Amino acid sequence: MHSCLRKKHGLPVFPFSSLSVLLYEIRTLPGPSVEKLFSKKKLFSQDTQIAVTMLGFTIKLCNTFLTRSIARPPITVIRSGPKWWSDPERMIKHKLLYFTMGIDQLPLRRTAVIQTEQIRFHMCKPSPRINDATGYKRARSGQIRTWYRRIQYQEYYLQHLFTRHAWGLLRVYPGNTTKIHGRADDGYVGYDAVPFHRYNRSPLPFPAREIYGRRK
């Protein structure tokens, strides 16, 4: 919906247009509710509703960013735990990627063991440090925590490395400012909100640059 119509209907003016905003506007339009529109007037079929829902999942789960994606610090990613970092389906996806490419899965297995151990005790109170005059317990727990973080940093790096390597082999166009060795060493930018490269400030061509040759 155009910004003028948004103001006319009393809706907030968003600086961008996305599927979530579209669904929000459909649900907040004045008049009959969405259920009445779906049931009586048949403006949207059941297939259309399913397609819109699946498109939303696709935008969230697949690599469909049209602008730069938001990078998180590795420690923040690792602390997300089973919500994202050690999600079983995601770990199995990387296990299959490593198996297909013939790469050993030891860092991934170590990460799984570490996360399983942390999940087991994450609701427990920390053990009280009594009779620790030398500070051994405190130093030992900090040492193990540092080891666990470094092991998971290694897996974090390997996941990025081999995912981009697989994208280069499968001719996948990555999200903006992502580097693929041998294809886009300066960071590929397709269509972005600004008409220049965010890092080296070179103007972007239109249509977007092709980093893979045409199929014969």
N, C-alpha and C positions, 0 to 999 in steps of 0.2 A: 504494500500500500504506500502511496506517495505521502511525503511528509505533510503536504497541505491537507490531505484527507485525514491523516492522523490527528492533526490539530483540530480539524472540524469535528471529528468524533470524540475529541477529548482523550486521545490515546497518547502515551509518551512517544516522543520523537527519538528513535534509536539512531546512533551514528553509523550503524551497519545493518545489513539485511541478511538474515539467516533463517534457517528452517524453524528454529525455536521461536524467533520473533514472529514468523508467519503464523505458527500455531497459536501463539499468544494472542495475536490480533484476531484470528478467526474466533477464538473463544471469548474475547472481550468486546466483540462488535455489538452495538445496540440492536435490540430486536429479539427474536426467538433464540432459545438456547441451541447449542450445537446438537443436542440429542433430538430436538424437534426438527432441525434442518435435516439430520440424517434419516429420521424416521418418516416424516410426512412428505416433504418436498423432494426427497431423493436427489438432492444436489450432489452428494458425494456417495458413490457406491462403496460397498464393503471392501472391494479390491483397492479402491483409492485410499481408504483409511489404512489398510494394511501396508500399501506401498509407502505412504507418508511415514508411518511408524518405522518401517524397515530402512527408509532413507535416513531417518534420524539416527538409528543404530549405526548405519554405514558411516555417517559423518563422524560419530564418536569413536568407532572401532577401527576404521580403515584409514589409510593415509590420503585423506582428501582435503588437506588444508589448502586454502587458496591464498592465505597470507602466512606470515611467519608463525611458527608454532612457539608456544611459551616454554622455554627451557627451565627445568628445575635443577637445583644443586643435587649432586648424587646422594648426599646424606639424607636429603628430604625424600628422594625416591625410595631409598632403602628403608627409611622409617615408616613408609606407607604400609610395609608388611604385607599381610594377606589381602589387603584391599586392592593392591596392584602389583607390587614388586614380587611377592611370592605367591601370587594367584596360581592355583594348580593348572588351569587351562593355559595360562600364559607360559608357565615353565615347561609344560609338555610341548607347546608350540616351538619353543627354542630348542628343546631336546630333539625334536624331529628335524629342525633345521641343521643342528650339529651332526646328527646321524646321517642325513642326506649328503652333507658336504664332507663327511669323513673326519670330523673333528672330535677329539676326546671331550667328554662331558664332565670332567672332574670339578672345575670351578662351579658348574651348575649344581652338581650333586652336593658339594660342600655347602653351597648357599641353601639348598633345601634342608640339609641337616641342621644348619645353624638356625634357620627360621622355625623349623619344627621344635627345636629346643627352646627358643625364645617364646613361642606360642604356648608351650606347656606351662611356663612359669610366669606368664605376663600378668596374671591376676594375683599372684602371691606377693606377700610383703617381703621386702629384702631382709636377708638374715642379719640379725644385729651383730655389730662388730664389738664383741667383748673379748677381753684378754688379748688385745691386739697392740701390745706396747710397741712393737717394731714396725707396725704398719704393713705387715706382710699381706693380710687379707685384702686390704684396700688396694695395694699395689698389684696384687694378683688379679683381682677383678677388673681393674683398669687395663691390665695387660691383655686379658682375654677379650675384653670389649674391643680393644684396638685391633687385635688379630681378626676378630669376626668382621669388623668394618673393612679391613684391608682385603680380606678374601672376597667380600661382596663387591668392593670397588673393582676388583679384577673381573668379576662376572659382568658387572655393569659395563665396563669398557669392552669386553668381548662381545656382548650382545649388540652394542652399537657398531662395532667393527664388522662383524659377520652379517648383520642385517644389511648394512650398506653394501657389502661385497655381493650379497645375494641380489640386491636391487640392481647393481651394475650388470650382473649376469642375466637377469630376467628382464632387462630394459625397463625398469620401473622409474618413473619420474618422481623424485622425492619432494618433500616439503621444502619451502623456501629457505635459503641460506644453508642448505645441507650439502656437504661435500661428498662426492663419490670419486674415489681414486681412479684416475685415468679418464674419467668422463667429464666431471665438473670439479676440478681441483680448487677453483675459486669460490665454490658455493653456488649451487644452481638456484636461480630465481626465475620462476615462471611469471605468474601474474601476481602483483603485490599491490598493497594499498598506496604505495608511493611509486612514482615512475622511475626510480633509480635504485641501484644496488645499495643495500643498507650499509655495506662495509666499505667497498671501494668506490662508491658514489658514481659508478659508470651508468649511463642511461640504459634502460632496458628496451630491447627490441620488441616490436609488436608485429605479428604474433610472436609468442614466446620462443626462446631459443631451443633448438632441438639438439640434444646431447647424444642421441643414438641415430645411427645411419638408417636410411630407409631400407625396408626389406626388399630384397631382389625379387 
